[in-house]
Amino acid sequence: MASGIKDKVVILGMGCSKFGERWESSPADLMVEAFEECLTDAGIERNQIEAAWFGAGIDAFNVGSSAMPMSIALRLNYIPVTKVENMCATGTEAFRGAVYAVASGACDIALALGVEKLKDTGYGGLPQRTRGVENDMYWPNLSAPGAFAQLASGYRAKHKVNGDDLKRAMAHVSVKSHANGAKNPKAHLQREITEEQAINAPYIAEPIGLFDCCGVSDGSACAIVTTPEIAKSLGKENLVAVKALQLAVSNGTESGHASWDGSYLKTTRIASQRAYDEAGIRRPKEEITMTEVHDCFSITELVTMEDLQLSGEGKGVKDVLDGAFDAEGSNPCQIDGGLKCFGHPIGASGLRMLYENYLQLQGRAGARQLSDPKLGLNHNLGGFPHQNICSISIVGPYGQVGSA
């Protein structure tokens, strides 16, 4: 029977580029920027890496469909490199490949890297994907803001939430993330905003306003992973271990009939419960002490906190307004600024989230350092509310299950 990967793999080192409008940098430049930090942090030589996974989402505008761009950019030593793409979970998918390789014993040290240069696409948001089953059958004439505005409408209707209260809660989500991002030198947006600015901003798709949307950015992030035994032999202390990695992908049910009411993300509920089971977490609200979630829009973050069982169903608005997910709250969310302040370079986002939790667990997050972080959860969501991919990764101190 499968036993999962809890504590079988630890993070040896991580790196993250500066996110933003990186017109001056190529994808290769961003990869090198993240990798050099990661390699120095890991304290190993390049030739000790035995396999690598490379995540990039928009092939046509970036690096192409093969793995060679990363191998060439980083001058990897003729090792196997695998190119992966799984919508907005692409960065975590690369990490999953590297972690599974080490956990299986196939290699001792593996690299995961994600990169994206969205500014080079020429689009204001994400470019339209190629035709396929999901586009032909389920996604005609959809936009991301429009689809997530429908999530807000579904949530508001199911839980009978006052529209003004929901708008204030969404504004609070954005204000909180901007306050956190202002302390992060690697964030794209480093300026605080007020609730009045967020509430009174022009609508993009009601009730989603300008400040409820994440930006369009370029960036890269990466991780080097190994076994706890090897990490200790290299003199590493304060090990950050992988507790769980789970992925849930829509099968068409949400769009097929009325069993799904449009007020939540089914894949998030499924993937997170599997991850809690794998990590041995029984009380998520008590044991998970920090989260990085896929806040493509402020409503997505609010609903996700309920889907992750970190807020009671229908209680998200109250918990947000009460400050539960603020930096000083019971479960800080987007302590680095999140997608809201980093933007969403698809291949990089999952690893960028992991980078923050890794720094927090090692006490290296600088001005935004939390006082006593225990377990960190990362959540990626690709697609639209009615058809999507969700990945969950949980990390924490090696040998420790949770905070309780």
N, C-alpha and C positions, 0 to 999 in steps of 0.2 A: 504493500500500500504506500502511496506517495506520502512523504513526510514534510514536503515544503522545503524552503531554503533558509528558514530562520537561523541566523548566526553562522551560516556556512560560508558567507562571503563578507568581507569588510572593504571599505573604501580606503585605498592607499593614498590617494591624492585627488584634488579637483582643481579646475580652473574655469574662469569665465571672462569673456571679453567685455569691454564697455559696450553697452547696447545704445542704439540711437540711429541717426541718419548718417551712416558710415559711407558716404559717397567716395571718400578717399581710399577705401579699403576693398579689396576683392574678397570672395569667399575664402581663398587660401590665406590671405592676411588675417582674417578673423579666426580661422582654424589655428594658425600658428600662435596668435595672441593667447587664446585659451589654453592650448597645449603646453606652451612654455611654462605658464604658471602651474599647470597640473603636474608636469614632469618634475619641476623643482619641489613642489609640495610633496610629491610621492617619494622623492629622494632616491630615485633609481635612474639607470641609464636607458636611453631609447631602445637599445638592443635587447633589453630584458622583457619588453612587451612581446607576447607570443601570438596574440590575435586581437583583432579590432572590429568594431561595429560602427558604421557611419550612417548617421541620420540626416536626411534633407528632404523637404517636402515638395517643393515646386521645382521639379527637375528642369523643365523647359527654360527657366529663367536663371538657373543657378549653376549647378555642377554637373548636370547630366545624370544618366541612370546607372552608371557603374560606380565601383568603389575606388577607382584609381585616383580621382582628384585628392582624396584624403591621403592616400599612400604616398603620392608624389609631394603634396604640400608639406607633409610631416617627415618625409624621407624615412618612412618605415622600412624595416629590414627584410623585405620580401616575405612578409608574414601574410597569413590569410586575412583579408579585409572584406567584410560583408556590408553592402549597401541596403538600408532598410527605409521604408516609408509606411506610416500608418496614421495618416492625417495628423491631427494635432497632438497625438500621442507618440509622434516619431522619435523625439528625444528619449523618452522613457523606453521606447521599443529598442533603441540602440543599447541602452543601459541593461535592459532585460537580457539581450543576447550575450553581452559580456559577463553578466552575473551568472547566467545559466552555464556558460562555458566553464567558468571557474568552479562552480558548485558541482558540476558533473565530473571534474577531474580531467577534462580535456586539455586544459592549460592552467598554468599557475598564475599568470598575470595577464589581464586583458584590459583593453581600452574601449571606451564608448565616447563618441563625439557627435554633436549635432550642430548644424550651421544653417543659416538662411539669410539671404539678402533680399528682403521684401521690397525695399525702396527701388531696387533695380527693375521690378516688374512693371512700373509705370502706373500701377493701380492705386486707388485710394485705400483699398482694403485688400482682401485676398483675391487673387485672380480666379476666374471660373475654371473648374476642373474639367478634364476631358469627359466626353460622353461615356456612359456606362449604365449598368443596371440601376444604380441609385439615382443618377440624374434623370434617366429616361422615365423611370417609374414613379419616383417619389419627390424629386427636387425641382420641377419646372418652375421658373419664375420666382424663385426664392432668393432672398437676401439674408445675410446673417443678422442684421439688426431687426428685420421684419420677423424672422423666425423666433428670435429670443424675446421680442415684444409679445409674441403669442404665448410664450412661456409665462411672462408676467401676467397676461390676461387670464390664463388658465389658473395660475396660482391665486390671483386676486378673487376669481369667481369661486373656486373651491373653498377657500378659507374665509370668504366674506370679509376681505380686508378693505378698509377704507382707502380709496385711491390716494388721498393726500398722505396718509400714513405710509403707504408703500413707497410713494415718491420720496418722502423724507428718509426712509430707511435706505433706499437706493442711493440717495445723496450722501448719507452717512458712510456707506461702504466706500464710495469714491473719496470722500474727504479723509477717511482713515488711511487709505492706501497712499494718497498723495503725501500725507504727513510722514508716513514711513519712508516713502521713496525719496523724500527731501533729504534724508540722512544717508542715502546710498550713492556713493560716487559712480557706481557702474550703471545706475538707472538712466533711462532715456529722459524721463520727465522728473525733475528734481525741484518742484515748486509746489508749495501747499496751496489748497483752494478752500473756499468757504462753502457751507451748505447753501447759502443764498446763490452763489455762483452756479452750483450744480443744479439746484431746483429751477432756476430761471434760465438755464441754457436752452438754446433752440432744440426742438425735438428732432431726432433722427428717425425714430419709429415709436410712436406713443406707446408706453410711457418712457421709453428710453431717450434720454437727452444726450447732448454732446459729451458731457463729463461722465456719462454712464458707460462709455465705450473705451476699450483699450486702443492704443495707438498702433502705428505701422512702423516697424523697426528692423534693423539688422543686428545680428549677434551670433555668438557661438559659445558653447560650454562643453566641458568634457570631464570624464572621471576615469581613473585607473583603479581597478579592483583586484583583489587577491584573497587568499585564505587567511584566517586569523593567525595561523601558525607562521606563515611566511611574513606577515606584517610584524609580528613580534620578533622574529629573527632579524628583521631589518631595524630593530630598535624603536618601533612605533608604539606609542602609548595612547591612552584615551581613544580606543578604537571605535569607529562608527560602523555598525553592522547593518546589513540589510535584513529586515525582519519579515518583509513580505513584498511580493510583486504579483499583481493580478491585472488581468485584462478582460473586459466584457465588451462584446460587439453586438450591436442591434441585428436582429434577424428578420426585420420587416413587420413584426407584430404591432409595434406602436402605430405604424401607419395603416395597418391592415384592417383594424376594427376598433370598436369603442371601449375596449377593456382598459386602455390607457387614457387618462383624462386630461393630459397636457399640462399638469401642474408640477411635475417633478421629472427627474431623469432616471429612467429605469436602470440603465447600465451602471450608473453611479451606485445605486443601492445594491446591485448584485456584486459588482467588483469590490466595493468597500467591505461588505460582509465576508466575502471570501478572504480578503486581506486580513481582516480582524481574526478570522479563524486560523489562518496560517501563522499569524504572529502570536496567537494565544491571548488576544485582547478580548476581554469580556465586558468592560465598561468603557467604551470609546470616549465618552464625554469626560471621564475622569483621567484616563490613561494617555490619550493624545493631548499633548501640551502645546503644539504649534502646527499650523497648516499652511500649505501653499496650494491654492486651488485655482482652477481654470476660470479666472474672472474676465473672460472676454467681454462681458457686460456685467454691470453691478447686480442685476437681477440673477444672473447665473451664480454668483458667489452666494447670495442670500439663500437661494433654493438648495444649492449644494450643501450648505451647512446642515440643513435638515436631512438631505439624502445620506450624509455621512454619519447621522445620528449624533451630531454635536449640538443640535438644537432639536427640540421636540417638533413634531409635525404641526405646521401652522403657527409655530412660535418664533419663526425666524425674524419677523419684523420687530417684535418686542426685544429679542436678544440683541439684534443689531443696534437698536436705539439705546439699549441699556449698556452698550459698550463691551459686550462679552467677547467680541473679536478684535477689539482695539489692542494696541501694544501693551496696555496695562490690564487688559481683560483676562478672563479665565482661560481663553484659548486664542491667543494672538493669531491672526490670519493675515497673510501677505505682509509679514514684518519687513520684507525687503522692498515693498512697493507693488509686487505682483505684476500681472500682465498690464494692469492699469498704468503703471509707470515704466515698465520695461518694454511694453509692446509685445508682439507675439511672432517673432521669427520662428516659424513652425518647428524646424528641426532642433532648435536650441532650447525651447521653453521648458520641456520636462527636465532636462539636465540643469538648467538655470535654477529651477525650483529646488532641486536636490542640493545644489551648491549652497543655497541659503541655509537649509536645515543642517547640512554638514558643518558649515561655519558656526552656526548657533551651538551645536552639540559639542564643538571643540572650544567654545568660548572665544571665538575669533571674529565676531561680527561687529566689532567697533561700537559706534554710537548707537546702534540699534540692538545691541546684545541683550537678550532676555536673561532674567535672573536665575532661572533654574529649569532649563529645557530638558525634557526627558525623551519623549517620542515625537518624531516629526512625520507628518503625512503629506504626500504630494499627490495631486489629482489633476489629470489631463482629460479634456473632453474634446473630441474631434467630430465635426459634422454639425447637425442641427438637433434640436430637442427631440424630434420625432424619428431620427435615424442618426446614430452616433457611435463612437468608440470611446470607451472610458478606461483609463489606466490608473492604478493606485500603487504607489510605492510607500513603504513605511521603513524608516531608519531610526536607530537608537543605539545607545551604548552596548557594546558587545557583552553578552551574557545577562543582560537585563531585559525583562519583558516589558514592564510599564512603570508608571509612577506610583501605582498603588500596591 
